[in-house]
Amino acid sequence: MGLLDGKVVIVTGGGHGIGRAYCVGIAREGGTAVVADIDEKAADGVAQAIKDSGGKSLATKVDVANFASCQEMAKKTLEAFGKIDGLINNAAIFMSVPAEKGGWQEITEEAWDRIMAVNVKGLWLCSKAVVPAMQQRKQGSVVNISSNMAFNGGLTMMHYVTSKAAVVGFSRVLARELGSDNIRVNTLAPGSTMSEDKATAEALKNYQRTASTRILKRIEQPEDLVGTALYLLSDLSTFVTGQTILVNGGAVLH
């Protein structure tokens, strides 16, 4: 018996990095992973790899900043499986789609608006598109992805940090609004995670530096986040809602 037997879960940004790890973990636990990504080829690759290893998966292209695209993602999932049990709002501008860096006065208005469109508005649009299917069945779990940086005020990325702090507020309100529908909403905040396929020497040095500041002194890997995500999606957490869980090896205590 898997932790997510029979459950259908959409993962936005599922084609790369941590999102891909969530998808693989969902399928490993008997769930169906709907791999939604703006990079259609990457989504197809993850879905195919899951199917090749005996799991259940579907790939779909999505631009989370576009409501029609989010609706299409929900429609495609419902047509294929007839229900949606979980949603991980993971798509964000940061790694696979890099964020512009700089002091708070150097960040361009375009960069600020782009980050907010994907990381904050995208969360809302995906939820608007997917949650009605959960409301019909009076059950479901939404897991929104924030970041360690929202809690330690990471430098050079004020727009990103602000967007990830907004995730926490969004989750709390949505949890209250959906409580009567028996739909749970929680926030998972990863620490600095080595999510790229091949980290550059400079990136590796940064990861090692971060690792030295943690209680558990090692580099965080995508797989380190999967257990908490699975817990929040599963029936193990049926009385957990409106909460924020930091998974960062003790870099920030919350």
Secondary structure, 3 states (H helix, E strand, C coil): CCCCCCCEEEEECCCCHHHHHHHHHHHHCCCEEEEEECCHHHHHHHHHHHHHCCCEEEEEECCCCCHHHHHHHHHHHHHHHCCCCEEEECCCCECCCECCCECCCCCCHHHHHHHHHHHHHHHHHHHHHHHHHHHHHCCEEEEEECCCHHHHCCCCEHHHHHHHHHHHHHHHHHHHHHHHHCEEEEEEEECCECCCCCCCHHHHHHHHHHHHCCCCCCCECCHHHHHHHHHHHCHHHCCCCCCEEEECCCCCCC
